[in-house]
Amino acid sequence: METVIDLLRAIQLNMLDVVIAGLFIFSTGYLIGMKKVKKLTHEIYGLQRDVLELNEELLYGIHENESETPVIGLKPDSMKQTKLAK
């Protein structure tokens, strides 16, 4: 710590000036970082919504007029009729 104080005296800076400048730089960086985090969070939520919509399309298909049956090949008629093996 003494070396830092000696360096500041050699440059003829007060500790108060350095602390004020440090706080200013820190607060400016903090505000810029918060704006970027807010933007990225908004973008992540949008991407999550897109992924959920794509998953829904994969599960239920993109046919809006038909009933919501999964794409795995099940039809409403085949669910009602059960065939017993003989």
Secondary structure, 3 states (H helix, E strand, C coil): CHHHHHHHHHHCCCHHHHHHHHHHHHHHHHHHHHHHHHHHHHHHHHHHHHHHHHHHHHHHCCCCCCCCCCCCCCCHHHHHCCCCCC
